[in-house]
């Protein structure tokens, strides 16, 4: 899979528009679109910015063997009662995470645990 297609796949998985990704990365929407279409090869700095905006590692964008993120994949944390999850508040650098952000963090943790268990 190309870098542009990986970016597009991850962007959509995160529920972001090209405009939102462009805003988070200080890039123009048209440049983001051109990267996704493979018209331009982004610099390492641009890839780093995009990866940070998508909350992933650069390697997730450049890996040809990268699997598409599956938003419908069964969560290993699904059996935890919601009442128990609600007693915790996640924060990062002084920012309290929204439910959507917290869900993204949990997805990242689950993916990391799967890699470590291999």
DRENROZA-854911 format. One record per residue: residue number from 0; residue in one letter; x, y, z of N, C-alpha, C in turn. Coordinates in nm, 4 decimals. Example, Ala and Ser with C-alpha at 12.3 -4.5 7.8 and 13.67 -1.06 7.14 Angstrom:
REM DRENROZA-854911
<pt i="0" aa="A" n_X="1.3190" n_Y="-0.5690" n_Z="0.7800" ca_X="1.2300" ca_Y="-0.4500" ca_Z="0.7800" c_X="1.3200" c_Y="-0.3300" c_Z="0.7800"/>
<pt i="1" aa="S" n_X="1.2850" n_Y="-0.2250" n_Z="0.7080" ca_X="1.3670" ca_Y="-0.1060" ca_Z="0.7140" c_X="1.2900" c_Y="0.0030" c_Z="0.7870"/>
***
This chain:
REM DRENROZA-854911
<pt i="0" aa="X" n_X="0.0848" n_Y="-0.1165" n_Z="0.0000" ca_X="0.0000" ca_Y="0.0000" ca_Z="0.0000" c_X="0.0902" c_Y="0.1239" c_Z="0.0000"/>
<pt i="1" aa="X" n_X="0.0526" n_Y="0.2260" n_Z="-0.0755" ca_X="0.1342" ca_Y="0.3471" ca_Z="-0.0846" c_X="0.1193" c_Y="0.4324" c_Z="0.0414"/>
<pt i="2" aa="X" n_X="0.2156" n_Y="0.5210" n_Z="0.0604" ca_X="0.2103" ca_Y="0.6123" ca_Z="0.1745" c_X="0.0813" c_Y="0.6942" c_Z="0.1692"/>
<pt i="3" aa="X" n_X="0.0491" n_Y="0.7465" n_Z="0.0513" ca_X="-0.0724" ca_Y="0.8270" ca_Z="0.0377" c_X="-0.1975" c_Y="0.7504" c_Z="0.0749"/>
<pt i="4" aa="X" n_X="-0.2053" n_Y="0.6253" n_Z="0.0299" ca_X="-0.3217" ca_Y="0.5438" ca_Z="0.0630" c_X="-0.3248" c_Y="0.5100" c_Z="0.2116"/>
<pt i="5" aa="X" n_X="-0.2076" n_Y="0.4861" n_Z="0.2715" ca_X="-0.2014" ca_Y="0.4632" ca_Z="0.4162" c_X="-0.2523" c_Y="0.5855" c_Z="0.4919"/>
<pt i="6" aa="X" n_X="-0.2102" n_Y="0.7046" n_Z="0.4496" ca_X="-0.2548" ca_Y="0.8273" ca_Z="0.5157" c_X="-0.4066" c_Y="0.8396" c_Z="0.5049"/>
<pt i="7" aa="X" n_X="-0.4582" n_Y="0.8190" n_Z="0.3848" ca_X="-0.6027" ca_Y="0.8300" ca_Z="0.3639" c_X="-0.6782" c_Y="0.7285" c_Z="0.4493"/>
<pt i="8" aa="X" n_X="-0.6281" n_Y="0.6048" n_Z="0.4536" ca_X="-0.6926" ca_Y="0.4995" ca_Z="0.5307" c_X="-0.6953" c_Y="0.5347" c_Z="0.6789"/>
<pt i="9" aa="X" n_X="-0.5815" n_Y="0.5783" n_Z="0.7327" ca_X="-0.5754" ca_Y="0.6147" ca_Z="0.8744" c_X="-0.6602" c_Y="0.7388" c_Z="0.9037"/>
<pt i="10" aa="X" n_X="-0.6583" n_Y="0.8353" n_Z="0.8119" ca_X="-0.7382" ca_Y="0.9569" ca_Z="0.8313" c_X="-0.8863" c_Y="0.9211" c_Z="0.8412"/>
<pt i="11" aa="X" n_X="-0.9316" n_Y="0.8376" n_Z="0.7500" ca_X="-1.0724" ca_Y="0.7976" ca_Z="0.7518" c_X="-1.1038" c_Y="0.7138" c_Z="0.8759"/>
<pt i="12" aa="X" n_X="-1.0108" n_Y="0.6283" n_Z="0.9143" ca_X="-1.0291" ca_Y="0.5472" ca_Z="1.0353" c_X="-1.0463" c_Y="0.6359" c_Z="1.1580"/>
<pt i="13" aa="X" n_X="-0.9779" n_Y="0.7475" n_Z="1.1590" ca_X="-0.9885" ca_Y="0.8429" ca_Z="1.2705" c_X="-1.1096" c_Y="0.9350" c_Z="1.2566"/>
<pt i="14" aa="X" n_X="-1.1832" n_Y="0.9188" n_Z="1.1465" ca_X="-1.3026" ca_Y="0.9997" ca_Z="1.1268" c_X="-1.2718" c_Y="1.1449" c_Z="1.0931"/>
<pt i="15" aa="X" n_X="-1.1566" n_Y="1.1666" n_Z="1.0316" ca_X="-1.1138" ca_Y="1.3025" ca_Z="0.9995" c_X="-1.1349" c_Y="1.3320" c_Z="0.8520"/>
<pt i="16" aa="X" n_X="-1.1631" n_Y="1.4579" n_Z="0.8229" ca_X="-1.1672" ca_Y="1.5040" ca_Z="0.6844" c_X="-1.0275" c_Y="1.5512" c_Z="0.6456"/>
<pt i="17" aa="X" n_X="-1.0082" n_Y="1.5727" n_Z="0.5158" ca_X="-0.8808" ca_Y="1.6289" ca_Z="0.4714" c_X="-0.8602" c_Y="1.7673" c_Z="0.5327"/>
<pt i="18" aa="X" n_X="-0.9668" n_Y="1.8436" n_Z="0.5459" ca_X="-0.9567" ca_Y="1.9767" ca_Z="0.6065" c_X="-0.9080" c_Y="1.9675" c_Z="0.7511"/>
<pt i="19" aa="X" n_X="-0.9622" n_Y="1.8731" n_Z="0.8268" ca_X="-0.9220" ca_Y="1.8574" ca_Z="0.9664" c_X="-0.7765" c_Y="1.8149" c_Z="0.9784"/>
<pt i="20" aa="X" n_X="-0.7340" n_Y="1.7214" n_Z="0.8925" ca_X="-0.5945" ca_Y="1.6782" ca_Z="0.8949" c_X="-0.5036" c_Y="1.7941" c_Z="0.8555"/>
<pt i="21" aa="X" n_X="-0.5434" n_Y="1.8679" n_Z="0.7542" ca_X="-0.4638" ca_Y="1.9824" ca_Z="0.7104" c_X="-0.4492" c_Y="2.0846" c_Z="0.8228"/>
<pt i="22" aa="X" n_X="-0.5566" n_Y="2.1096" n_Z="0.8942" ca_X="-0.5527" ca_Y="2.2063" ca_Z="1.0041" c_X="-0.4590" c_Y="2.1608" c_Z="1.1154"/>
<pt i="23" aa="X" n_X="-0.4655" n_Y="2.0327" n_Z="1.1497" ca_X="-0.3808" ca_Y="1.9785" ca_Z="1.2569" c_X="-0.2335" c_Y="1.9756" c_Z="1.2197"/>
<pt i="24" aa="X" n_X="-0.2043" n_Y="1.9737" n_Z="1.0902" ca_X="-0.0657" ca_Y="1.9604" ca_Z="1.0449" c_X="-0.0094" c_Y="2.0893" c_Z="0.9853"/>
<pt i="25" aa="X" n_X="-0.0908" n_Y="2.1932" n_Z="0.9807" ca_X="-0.0509" ca_Y="2.3201" ca_Z="0.9183" c_X="-0.0130" c_Y="2.3021" c_Z="0.7717"/>
<pt i="26" aa="X" n_X="-0.0841" n_Y="2.2140" n_Z="0.7039" ca_X="-0.0681" ca_Y="2.1926" ca_Z="0.5603" c_X="-0.1953" c_Y="2.2409" c_Z="0.4921"/>
<pt i="27" aa="X" n_X="-0.1895" n_Y="2.2621" n_Z="0.3627" ca_X="-0.3115" ca_Y="2.2976" ca_Z="0.2912" c_X="-0.3911" c_Y="2.1709" c_Z="0.2620"/>
<pt i="28" aa="X" n_X="-0.5222" n_Y="2.1845" n_Z="0.2508" ca_X="-0.6069" ca_Y="2.0707" ca_Z="0.2203" c_X="-0.5697" c_Y="2.0112" c_Z="0.0849"/>
<pt i="29" aa="X" n_X="-0.5372" n_Y="2.0981" n_Z="-0.0113" ca_X="-0.5018" ca_Y="2.0481" ca_Z="-0.1445" c_X="-0.3711" c_Y="1.9685" c_Z="-0.1405"/>
<pt i="30" aa="X" n_X="-0.2760" n_Y="2.0089" n_Z="-0.0544" ca_X="-0.1506" ca_Y="1.9336" ca_Z="-0.0431" c_X="-0.1770" c_Y="1.7966" c_Z="0.0195"/>
<pt i="31" aa="X" n_X="-0.2633" n_Y="1.7924" n_Z="0.1220" ca_X="-0.3005" ca_Y="1.6642" ca_Z="0.1833" c_X="-0.3630" c_Y="1.5740" c_Z="0.0768"/>
<pt i="32" aa="X" n_X="-0.4538" n_Y="1.6293" n_Z="-0.0039" ca_X="-0.5186" ca_Y="1.5515" ca_Z="-0.1100" c_X="-0.4154" c_Y="1.5003" c_Z="-0.2108"/>
<pt i="33" aa="X" n_X="-0.3202" n_Y="1.5856" n_Z="-0.2468" ca_X="-0.2167" ca_Y="1.5445" ca_Z="-0.3419" c_X="-0.1278" c_Y="1.4339" c_Z="-0.2859"/>
<pt i="34" aa="X" n_X="-0.0972" n_Y="1.4412" n_Z="-0.1574" ca_X="-0.0184" ca_Y="1.3344" ca_Z="-0.0933" c_X="-0.0980" c_Y="1.2037" c_Z="-0.0979"/>
<pt i="35" aa="X" n_X="-0.2270" n_Y="1.2116" n_Z="-0.0609" ca_X="-0.3101" ca_Y="1.0913" ca_Z="-0.0594" c_X="-0.3231" c_Y="1.0299" c_Z="-0.1987"/>
<pt i="36" aa="X" n_X="-0.3231" n_Y="1.1120" n_Z="-0.3010" ca_X="-0.3346" ca_Y="1.0625" ca_Z="-0.4392" c_X="-0.2001" c_Y="1.0163" c_Z="-0.4955"/>
<pt i="37" aa="X" n_X="-0.0928" n_Y="1.0359" n_Z="-0.4199" ca_X="0.0394" ca_Y="0.9946" ca_Z="-0.4652" c_X="0.1057" c_Y="1.0928" c_Z="-0.5602"/>
<pt i="38" aa="X" n_X="0.0537" n_Y="1.2134" n_Z="-0.5698" ca_X="0.1129" ca_Y="1.3135" ca_Z="-0.6585" c_X="0.2405" c_Y="1.3721" c_Z="-0.5999"/>
<pt i="39" aa="X" n_X="0.2493" n_Y="1.3752" n_Z="-0.4668" ca_X="0.3683" ca_Y="1.4281" ca_Z="-0.3995" c_X="0.4148" c_Y="1.3285" c_Z="-0.2948"/>
<pt i="40" aa="X" n_X="0.5454" n_Y="1.3231" n_Z="-0.2754" ca_X="0.6042" ca_Y="1.2436" ca_Z="-0.1683" c_X="0.6352" c_Y="1.3379" c_Z="-0.0531"/>
<pt i="41" aa="X" n_X="0.5728" n_Y="1.3178" n_Z="0.0611" ca_X="0.5952" ca_Y="1.4084" ca_Z="0.1739" c_X="0.7341" c_Y="1.3898" c_Z="0.2347"/>
<pt i="42" aa="X" n_X="0.7860" n_Y="1.4983" n_Z="0.2919" ca_X="0.9139" ca_Y="1.4924" ca_Z="0.3624" c_X="0.8960" c_Y="1.4157" c_Z="0.4929"/>
<pt i="43" aa="X" n_X="1.0066" n_Y="1.3808" n_Z="0.5556" ca_X="1.0015" ca_Y="1.3119" ca_Z="0.6848" c_X="0.9317" c_Y="1.4006" c_Z="0.7880"/>
<pt i="44" aa="X" n_X="0.9593" n_Y="1.5304" n_Z="0.7826" ca_X="0.8948" ca_Y="1.6239" ca_Z="0.8754" c_X="0.7439" c_Y="1.6251" c_Z="0.8560"/>
<pt i="45" aa="X" n_X="0.7008" n_Y="1.6236" n_Z="0.7303" ca_X="0.5568" ca_Y="1.6217" ca_Z="0.7017" c_X="0.4955" c_Y="1.4903" c_Z="0.7471"/>
<pt i="46" aa="X" n_X="0.5637" n_Y="1.3795" n_Z="0.7222" ca_X="0.5140" ca_Y="1.2499" ca_Z="0.7692" c_X="0.5022" c_Y="1.2464" c_Z="0.9205"/>
<pt i="47" aa="X" n_X="0.6010" n_Y="1.3044" n_Z="0.9888" ca_X="0.5973" ca_Y="1.3096" ca_Z="1.1344" c_X="0.4766" c_Y="1.3893" c_Z="1.1816"/>
<pt i="48" aa="X" n_X="0.4517" n_Y="1.5010" n_Z="1.1188" ca_X="0.3380" ca_Y="1.5848" ca_Z="1.1547" c_X="0.2055" c_Y="1.5118" c_Z="1.1315"/>
<pt i="49" aa="X" n_X="0.1947" n_Y="1.4431" n_Z="1.0185" ca_X="0.0732" ca_Y="1.3681" ca_Z="0.9871" c_X="0.0543" c_Y="1.2529" c_Z="1.0854"/>
<pt i="50" aa="X" n_X="0.1621" n_Y="1.1803" n_Z="1.1134" ca_X="0.1540" ca_Y="1.0685" ca_Z="1.2079" c_X="0.1091" c_Y="1.1169" c_Z="1.3458"/>
<pt i="51" aa="X" n_X="0.1634" n_Y="1.2284" n_Z="1.3909" ca_X="0.1228" ca_Y="1.2827" ca_Z="1.5213" c_X="-0.0245" c_Y="1.3223" c_Z="1.5206"/>
<pt i="52" aa="X" n_X="-0.0699" n_Y="1.3838" n_Z="1.4115" ca_X="-0.2101" ca_Y="1.4245" ca_Z="1.4015" c_X="-0.3034" c_Y="1.3034" c_Z="1.4025"/>
<pt i="53" aa="X" n_X="-0.2560" n_Y="1.1910" n_Z="1.3496" ca_X="-0.3360" ca_Y="1.0686" ca_Z="1.3441" c_X="-0.3124" c_Y="0.9782" c_Z="1.4650"/>
<pt i="54" aa="X" n_X="-0.2221" n_Y="1.0192" n_Z="1.5539" ca_X="-0.1879" ca_Y="0.9414" ca_Z="1.6740" c_X="-0.1349" c_Y="0.8024" c_Z="1.6396"/>
<pt i="55" aa="X" n_X="-0.0448" n_Y="0.7994" n_Z="1.5410" ca_X="0.0199" ca_Y="0.6743" ca_Z="1.5024" c_X="0.1688" c_Y="0.6995" c_Z="1.4824"/>
<pt i="56" aa="X" n_X="0.2446" n_Y="0.5923" n_Z="1.4595" ca_X="0.3871" ca_Y="0.6053" ca_Z="1.4300" c_X="0.4069" c_Y="0.6257" c_Z="1.2805"/>
<pt i="57" aa="X" n_X="0.5150" n_Y="0.6905" n_Z="1.2433" ca_X="0.5465" ca_Y="0.7096" ca_Z="1.1019" c_X="0.5505" c_Y="0.5744" c_Z="1.0306"/>
<pt i="58" aa="X" n_X="0.6007" n_Y="0.4726" n_Z="1.0975" ca_X="0.6116" ca_Y="0.3402" ca_Z="1.0342" c_X="0.4758" c_Y="0.2886" c_Z="0.9881"/>
<pt i="59" aa="X" n_X="0.3671" n_Y="0.3297" n_Z="1.0538" ca_X="0.2336" ca_Y="0.2885" ca_Z="1.0116" c_X="0.1981" c_Y="0.3490" c_Z="0.8765"/>
<pt i="60" aa="X" n_X="0.2609" n_Y="0.4614" n_Z="0.8433" ca_X="0.2324" ca_Y="0.5285" ca_Z="0.7165" c_X="0.3190" c_Y="0.4775" c_Z="0.6023"/>
<pt i="61" aa="X" n_X="0.4407" n_Y="0.4344" n_Z="0.6331" ca_X="0.5345" ca_Y="0.3973" ca_Z="0.5272" c_X="0.5456" c_Y="0.2471" c_Z="0.5054"/>
<pt i="62" aa="X" n_X="0.4894" n_Y="0.1670" n_Z="0.5936" ca_X="0.4985" ca_Y="0.0211" ca_Z="0.5842" c_X="0.4097" c_Y="-0.0315" c_Z="0.4725"/>
<pt i="63" aa="X" n_X="0.4708" n_Y="-0.0936" n_Z="0.3704" ca_X="0.3945" ca_Y="-0.1516" ca_Z="0.2602" c_X="0.3108" c_Y="-0.2709" c_Z="0.3052"/>
<pt i="64" aa="X" n_X="0.3499" n_Y="-0.3337" n_Z="0.4137" ca_X="0.2762" ca_Y="-0.4493" ca_Z="0.4634" c_X="0.1694" c_Y="-0.4096" c_Z="0.5636"/>
<pt i="65" aa="X" n_X="0.1532" n_Y="-0.2800" n_Z="0.5842" ca_X="0.0581" ca_Y="-0.2306" ca_Z="0.6831" c_X="-0.0828" c_Y="-0.2788" c_Z="0.6514"/>
<pt i="66" aa="X" n_X="-0.1486" n_Y="-0.3331" n_Z="0.7510" ca_X="-0.2868" ca_Y="-0.3757" ca_Z="0.7350" c_X="-0.3768" c_Y="-0.2540" c_Z="0.7546"/>
<pt i="67" aa="X" n_X="-0.4876" n_Y="-0.2536" n_Z="0.6834" ca_X="-0.5835" ca_Y="-0.1459" ca_Z="0.7024" c_X="-0.6369" c_Y="-0.1510" c_Z="0.8447"/>
<pt i="68" aa="X" n_X="-0.6481" n_Y="-0.0342" n_Z="0.9093" ca_X="-0.7095" ca_Y="-0.0347" ca_Z="1.0418" c_X="-0.8558" c_Y="-0.0756" c_Z="1.0280"/>
<pt i="69" aa="X" n_X="-0.9016" n_Y="-0.1593" n_Z="1.1177" ca_X="-1.0390" ca_Y="-0.2072" ca_Z="1.1101" c_X="-1.1189" c_Y="-0.1508" c_Z="1.2261"/>
<pt i="70" aa="X" n_X="-1.2020" n_Y="-0.0470" n_Z="1.2008" ca_X="-1.2780" ca_Y="0.0125" ca_Z="1.3094" c_X="-1.3845" c_Y="-0.0808" c_Z="1.3654"/>
<pt i="71" aa="X" n_X="-1.4134" n_Y="-0.1916" n_Z="1.2966" ca_X="-1.5161" ca_Y="-0.2846" ca_Z="1.3430" c_X="-1.4570" c_Y="-0.4034" c_Z="1.4168"/>
<pt i="72" aa="X" n_X="-1.3251" n_Y="-0.4035" n_Z="1.4365" ca_X="-1.2600" ca_Y="-0.5139" ca_Z="1.5055" c_X="-1.3074" c_Y="-0.5205" c_Z="1.6499"/>
<pt i="73" aa="X" n_X="-1.3308" n_Y="-0.6389" n_Z="1.6975" ca_X="-1.3790" ca_Y="-0.6595" ca_Z="1.8336" c_X="-1.2764" c_Y="-0.6100" c_Z="1.9354"/>
<pt i="74" aa="X" n_X="-1.3187" n_Y="-0.5326" n_Z="2.0298" ca_X="-1.2309" ca_Y="-0.4795" ca_Z="2.1333" c_X="-1.2104" c_Y="-0.5831" c_Z="2.2426"/>
<pt i="75" aa="X" n_X="-1.0845" n_Y="-0.5995" n_Z="2.2860" ca_X="-1.0554" ca_Y="-0.6916" ca_Z="2.3960" c_X="-1.1069" c_Y="-0.6371" c_Z="2.5278"/>
<pt i="76" aa="X" n_X="-1.1371" n_Y="-0.5072" n_Z="2.5326" ca_X="-1.1866" ca_Y="-0.4457" ca_Z="2.6553" c_X="-1.3383" c_Y="-0.4426" c_Z="2.6604"/>
<pt i="77" aa="X" n_X="-1.4040" n_Y="-0.5046" n_Z="2.5642" ca_X="-1.5496" ca_Y="-0.4973" ca_Z="2.5545" c_X="-1.6198" c_Y="-0.5606" c_Z="2.6738"/>
<pt i="78" aa="X" n_X="-1.5544" n_Y="-0.6533" n_Z="2.7429" ca_X="-1.6182" ca_Y="-0.7207" ca_Z="2.8559" c_X="-1.6123" c_Y="-0.6416" c_Z="2.9857"/>
<pt i="79" aa="X" n_X="-1.5381" n_Y="-0.5308" n_Z="2.9881" ca_X="-1.5303" ca_Y="-0.4500" ca_Z="3.1097" c_X="-1.6590" c_Y="-0.3700" c_Z="3.1234"/>
<pt i="80" aa="X" n_X="-1.7261" n_Y="-0.3772" n_Z="3.2380" ca_X="-1.8506" ca_Y="-0.3018" ca_Z="3.2546" c_X="-1.8273" c_Y="-0.1514" c_Z="3.2361"/>
<pt i="81" aa="X" n_X="-1.9201" n_Y="-0.0860" n_Z="3.1676" ca_X="-1.9063" ca_Y="0.0562" ca_Z="3.1395" c_X="-1.8962" c_Y="0.1380" c_Z="3.2677"/>
<pt i="82" aa="X" n_X="-1.9629" n_Y="0.0938" n_Z="3.3742" ca_X="-1.9572" ca_Y="0.1656" ca_Z="3.5019" c_X="-1.8131" c_Y="0.1727" c_Z="3.5528"/>
<pt i="83" aa="X" n_X="-1.7387" n_Y="0.0664" n_Z="3.5310" ca_X="-1.5993" ca_Y="0.0630" ca_Z="3.5759" c_X="-1.5119" c_Y="0.1558" c_Z="3.4915"/>
<pt i="84" aa="X" n_X="-1.5374" n_Y="0.1609" n_Z="3.3596" ca_X="-1.4602" ca_Y="0.2501" ca_Z="3.2738" c_X="-1.4889" c_Y="0.3962" c_Z="3.3050"/>
<pt i="85" aa="X" n_X="-1.6122" n_Y="0.4270" n_Z="3.3423" ca_X="-1.6500" ca_Y="0.5658" ca_Z="3.3690" c_X="-1.5836" c_Y="0.6228" c_Z="3.4931"/>
<pt i="86" aa="X" n_X="-1.5280" n_Y="0.5401" n_Z="3.5789" ca_X="-1.4658" ca_Y="0.5932" ca_Z="3.6997" c_X="-1.3262" c_Y="0.6498" c_Z="3.6743"/>
<pt i="87" aa="X" n_X="-1.2756" n_Y="0.6325" n_Z="3.5525" ca_X="-1.1428" ca_Y="0.6812" ca_Z="3.5168" c_X="-1.1531" c_Y="0.7968" c_Z="3.4189"/>
<pt i="88" aa="X" n_X="-1.0618" n_Y="0.8920" n_Z="3.4332" ca_X="-1.0502" ca_Y="1.0015" ca_Z="3.3393" c_X="-0.9099" c_Y="0.9985" c_Z="3.2824"/>
<pt i="89" aa="X" n_X="-0.9002" n_Y="0.9915" n_Z="3.1509" ca_X="-0.7697" ca_Y="0.9922" ca_Z="3.0869" c_X="-0.7324" c_Y="1.1346" c_Z="3.0507"/>
<pt i="90" aa="X" n_X="-0.6056" n_Y="1.1674" n_Z="3.0734" ca_X="-0.5567" ca_Y="1.2993" ca_Z="3.0331" c_X="-0.4154" c_Y="1.2850" c_Z="2.9793"/>
<pt i="91" aa="X" n_X="-0.3766" n_Y="1.3821" n_Z="2.8974" ca_X="-0.2442" ca_Y="1.3833" ca_Z="2.8376" c_X="-0.1974" c_Y="1.5267" c_Z="2.8318"/>
<pt i="92" aa="X" n_X="-0.0820" n_Y="1.5538" n_Z="2.8938" ca_X="-0.0238" ca_Y="1.6879" ca_Z="2.8966" c_X="-0.1249" c_Y="1.7928" c_Z="2.9425"/>
<pt i="93" aa="X" n_X="-0.2003" n_Y="1.7586" n_Z="3.0456" ca_X="-0.2952" ca_Y="1.8524" ca_Z="3.1033" c_X="-0.4285" c_Y="1.8618" c_Z="3.0315"/>
<pt i="94" aa="X" n_X="-0.4448" n_Y="1.7880" n_Z="2.9225" ca_X="-0.5698" ca_Y="1.7902" ca_Z="2.8452" c_X="-0.6509" c_Y="1.6663" c_Z="2.8800"/>
<pt i="95" aa="X" n_X="-0.7722" n_Y="1.6861" n_Z="2.9310" ca_X="-0.8606" ca_Y="1.5737" ca_Z="2.9573" c_X="-0.9157" c_Y="1.5239" c_Z="2.8254"/>
<pt i="96" aa="X" n_X="-0.8994" n_Y="1.3940" n_Z="2.8021" ca_X="-0.9399" ca_Y="1.3357" ca_Z="2.6755" c_X="-1.0913" c_Y="1.3183" c_Z="2.6679"/>
<pt i="97" aa="X" n_X="-1.1459" n_Y="1.3476" n_Z="2.5514" ca_X="-1.2878" ca_Y="1.3214" ca_Z="2.5261" c_X="-1.3067" c_Y="1.1700" c_Z="2.5155"/>
<pt i="98" aa="X" n_X="-1.4313" n_Y="1.1266" n_Z="2.5136" ca_X="-1.4587" ca_Y="0.9837" ca_Z="2.4999" c_X="-1.3977" c_Y="0.9292" c_Z="2.3709"/>
<pt i="99" aa="X" n_X="-1.4098" n_Y="1.0053" n_Z="2.2613" ca_X="-1.3544" ca_Y="0.9614" ca_Z="2.1341" c_X="-1.2018" c_Y="0.9507" c_Z="2.1413"/>
<pt i="100" aa="X" n_X="-1.1375" n_Y="1.0486" n_Z="2.2052" ca_X="-0.9922" ca_Y="1.0441" ca_Z="2.2195" c_X="-0.9501" c_Y="0.9273" c_Z="2.3075"/>
<pt i="101" aa="X" n_X="-1.0239" n_Y="0.9055" n_Z="2.4158" ca_X="-0.9933" ca_Y="0.7939" ca_Z="2.5055" c_X="-1.0096" c_Y="0.6607" c_Z="2.4321"/>
<pt i="102" aa="X" n_X="-1.1133" n_Y="0.6499" n_Z="2.3490" ca_X="-1.1332" ca_Y="0.5282" ca_Z="2.2700" c_X="-1.0143" c_Y="0.5048" c_Z="2.1771"/>
<pt i="103" aa="X" n_X="-0.9615" n_Y="0.6125" n_Z="2.1170" ca_X="-0.8447" ca_Y="0.6003" ca_Z="2.0295" c_X="-0.7230" c_Y="0.5513" c_Z="2.1077"/>
<pt i="104" aa="X" n_X="-0.7052" n_Y="0.6030" n_Z="2.2291" ca_X="-0.5930" ca_Y="0.5608" ca_Z="2.3134" c_X="-0.6062" c_Y="0.4125" c_Z="2.3464"/>
<pt i="105" aa="X" n_X="-0.7259" n_Y="0.3691" n_Z="2.3793" ca_X="-0.7480" ca_Y="0.2280" ca_Z="2.4109" c_X="-0.7178" c_Y="0.1413" c_Z="2.2893"/>
<pt i="106" aa="X" n_X="-0.7582" n_Y="0.1861" n_Z="2.1696" ca_X="-0.7270" ca_Y="0.1115" ca_Z="2.0468" c_X="-0.5767" c_Y="0.0984" c_Z="2.0281"/>
<pt i="107" aa="X" n_X="-0.5045" n_Y="0.2080" n_Z="2.0512" ca_X="-0.3593" ca_Y="0.2042" ca_Z="2.0359" c_X="-0.2957" c_Y="0.1093" c_Z="2.1370"/>
<pt i="108" aa="X" n_X="-0.3441" n_Y="0.1115" n_Z="2.2591" ca_X="-0.2912" ca_Y="0.0219" ca_Z="2.3615" c_X="-0.3183" c_Y="-0.1237" c_Z="2.3265"/>
<pt i="109" aa="X" n_X="-0.4384" n_Y="-0.1514" n_Z="2.2783" ca_X="-0.4718" ca_Y="-0.2884" ca_Z="2.2393" c_X="-0.3819" c_Y="-0.3364" c_Z="2.1255"/>
<pt i="110" aa="X" n_X="-0.3580" n_Y="-0.2493" n_Z="2.0284" ca_X="-0.2710" ca_Y="-0.2862" ca_Z="1.9161" c_X="-0.1286" c_Y="-0.3131" c_Z="1.9642"/>
<pt i="111" aa="X" n_X="-0.0800" n_Y="-0.2293" n_Z="2.0548" ca_X="0.0545" ca_Y="-0.2495" ca_Z="2.1085" c_X="0.0632" c_Y="-0.3793" c_Z="2.1858"/>
<pt i="112" aa="X" n_X="-0.0376" n_Y="-0.4090" n_Z="2.2644" ca_X="-0.0376" ca_Y="-0.5349" ca_Z="2.3406" c_X="-0.0365" c_Y="-0.6564" c_Z="2.2477"/>
<pt i="113" aa="X" n_X="-0.1103" n_Y="-0.6484" n_Z="2.1386" ca_X="-0.1111" ca_Y="-0.7592" ca_Z="2.0420" c_X="0.0269" c_Y="-0.7806" c_Z="1.9828"/>
<pt i="114" aa="X" n_X="0.0979" n_Y="-0.6702" n_Z="1.9503" ca_X="0.2324" ca_Y="-0.6822" ca_Z="1.8930" c_X="0.3286" c_Y="-0.7408" c_Z="1.9958"/>
<pt i="115" aa="X" n_X="0.3170" n_Y="-0.6995" n_Z="2.1214" ca_X="0.4082" ca_Y="-0.7467" ca_Z="2.2257" c_X="0.3865" c_Y="-0.8937" c_Z="2.2567"/>
<pt i="116" aa="X" n_X="0.2638" n_Y="-0.9418" n_Z="2.2409" ca_X="0.2322" ca_Y="-1.0806" ca_Z="2.2730" c_X="0.2825" c_Y="-1.1775" c_Z="2.1665"/>
<pt i="117" aa="X" n_X="0.3167" n_Y="-1.1271" n_Z="2.0480" ca_X="0.3605" ca_Y="-1.2144" ca_Z="1.9385" c_X="0.4962" c_Y="-1.2715" c_Z="1.9634"/>
***
